[in-house]
Amino acid sequence: MHELSLVQGVLNVALRAAQNGGAKRILAVYVKIGAYSDVIPSYMDECFKLLSRDTMAQGAKLVVEEIPVTIRCNACGIESGVARRQTCCPVCGSQDITMLTGRECFVDRLEAE
Ligand SMILES: [Zn+2]
């Protein structure tokens, strides 16, 4: 239940932000998620509906924006965008890589009233 705990975290952040901003209702939550986290957006949507019931975010739209995976190769030094589960450098094939983006998960912005 990877998505469920992830969505719970997102919801907590959104609710806190809306409360701090004096909002009554959350209309939409925009989330940025790294492609490496391998979540299924439609499933996240279901989790969000479930968890947001009876909260300020009930009925809000969850918008998932995916951040592509990029790596830097420690052997040849080239930065590349890669498929989500690729763990070697597409240029030289080295597995000595550093992931630059792709593991993110954060609330980018909220629409509330
Ligand atoms: Zn390389």
Boltz pocket constraint, residues with backbone or C-beta under 6 A from the ligand:
constraints:
  - pocket:
      binder: B
      contacts: [[A, 73], [A, 74], [A, 75], [A, 76], [A, 77], [A, 78], [A, 89], [A, 90], [A, 91], [A, 92], [A, 93], [A, 94]]
      max_distance: 6.0
